[in-house]
Amino acid sequence: MSVLIVGTTALDSIKTPTRENPRLLGGSASHAAVAASFFSRVKLVGGVGEDFPKKYLALYRKHGIDLAGLQILPGKTFHWSGEYEVNMNHRRTLLTELGVIETFQPKLPAAYRDEPFVLLGNLAPALQNAVLDQMHKPRFVVADSMDLWINIALPELLRLLKRVDGFVLNDSEAELLTRENNVQVALRKLHRLGPKYVIIKQGSHGSILSGPRGIFLCPAFPLRTVEDPTGAGDSFVGGLMGYLAGARGSIEANLRRAMVYGSVTASFCCEGFGLNATTKTKRADIQQRVKQLEKMTVF
Ligand code: AMP
């Protein structure tokens, strides 16, 4: 099985309290696609500019990511810049240059339209809807979003939420969207917007899944050093969707385990700038941390 992933394919300039790294490979789709590739085949949908370095295309290919849905467009690649505080759960966006994403129209190759698993990674909700319009009855669709889209494209986002099975967002975005800071109450309000499953991410404090079987609390893997958490949320949901696509059995039965695999995959992302650590990770490393996490949480 494979998973179709759409989102930003970006250049990220990242500042932490100790280091600064310009124009790394980033974007919601890049992080999610590499994370998902540990568990299943990945079909990527996105758009980059002519300035997108060839070595980054080679990196996608090294992870076996199918690039038939990646358009190279005249103009500049989406460029995002962010700065972290000493507490790395807090960051601020310094710059978002949409570049080619401003006019990008996703066009799915025919071979992509029957994919059962679809991850609508963080992107303008109109484009997430446009991808969904081209799909033939997918089995499981999950959408991610961000404060920017909640602020500037709410009607399109609300339209999207009626069409997806799962919605993933972080705690501050959940509060922004529902005007509710109690997570339980926010979850109830988010379900009312459409999705059967809602996942609220809480950075280094883990994440919460809410669905027909109730609540599941998923821990983050405890790390001694966090180099750069950019893309951890995308790696989490990419790992989760890749795991589901690669697993046998029902989605309901696999979802909690998929959360744990997503969480562990995201932990590797945090240990290097951009995708540096994730791309050096092996499936066996993930397996080992899953076992460690199991030992830490069973009682
Ligand atoms: P995360 O740390 O999981 O929130 O994801 C950060 C990634 O999202 C970076 O690699 C950025 O390139 C990408 N990104 C930042 N802003 C946006 C946006 N408005 N829409 C889509 N992707 C974005």
Residues whose N, C-alpha, C, O or C-beta is under 5 A from the ligand:
A	BS01	AMP	T8 A10 D12 G26 G27 S28 W80 N122 L123 M146 L148 P229 T230 G231 A232 G233 D234
